[in-house]
Amino acid sequence: MRIPASIAFQAAALLGAAAICALVSNGLAHPARHLAWTAAPPPAAVPVPTQLQEATQPALPAPKSGLTATPRPGPQTASQPIPTPPRPAQPIREISSKEAKEAFRGGVPFLDARRSAEYELGHIQGAWSLPIWESALEERLIEFEAKTNRPPEGALVLYCSGGSCEDSHLLASRLFQMGYRNLLIYREGYPDWIAQKLPITKGAS
């Protein structure tokens, strides 16, 4: 249905009058009561307090004062070779006839491992009678230690009848148990000593 022109004109006039009244009323009102006629801008970002920022950020470790950076090691120089100490002498070893004579001249004690009867028939001059197969051995060992006070590293020459005789080796084992560590076995023994016409003694002493 078509609206008459007169009615449309009256409606427009009423709207215009209402708008004028609203403008006048808004202008006379308190500033706080003014109405906004345009779209309001978006709210500004609210700044985060400093304390909250610090609380939300991970704490970094404080630098340690008074410390200096450890310098990188430089290229290593070739180490000087450590001199190898000489190998210690064997605690028990066999010696030659020549070495036995040198030991005799040097005053090294000689120990006779043969039986007492053989010793009395003849022995190297100054030799001690320590018969490995006789019960008197322990008593004579005590006497030998008391009278000579020989240090453990001091040389001792041991002998018996030579050849296949093992009495000097058995005596060396006994002395090794007592702590002696420089036991020289004159392997060729008493027969070789006589053959070279070296000093001997007869009797029990």
Salt bridges, closest charged atoms under 4 A:
GLU94 OE2 - HIS169 NE2 3.04
GLU94 OE2 - ARG187 NH1 3.65
GLU99 OE2 - ARG93 NH1 3.81
ASP112 OD2 - ARG114 NH2 2.81
GLU138 OE1 - ARG174 NH2 2.92
GLU143 OE2 - LYS147 NZ 2.92
GLU166 OE1 - HIS169 ND1 3.29
GLU166 OE2 - ARG187 NH2 3.32
